[in-house]
């Protein structure tokens, strides 16, 4: 993602704020890594269905679920991930949730994590998210 560059080139945050943002970024990256690995294993060209590892896919999807749960706990009742204003944390989480909606609609994360759904819906009102959502 672009976020590591944005977070390291002249970051305007204190050490504590930077650590919080990097934590959210790591959660979002981990969720994306696991979901992409599950997707690749499930749809790898040249492999028949019996050559694919369902156990591997399920392991990756458990990581996705764990990441969602951690994000939901971290967000709590807050409006944004890292305070009262939009930050790189929210962008990272919004991108990860958008990918799940696009590639894994069956996960139905929003019904299990209404606070993440609230954040995602808020982000999806922004032109930058509307214009760049996966299609």
Secondary structure, 3 states (H helix, E strand, C coil): CCHHHHHHCCCCCCHHHHHHHHHHHHHHHHHHHHHHHHHHHHHCCCCCHHHCCHHHHHHHHHHHHHHHHHHHHHHCCCCECCECCCCHHHHHHHHHHHHHHHHCHHHCHHHHCHHHHHHHHHHCCCHHHHHHCCC
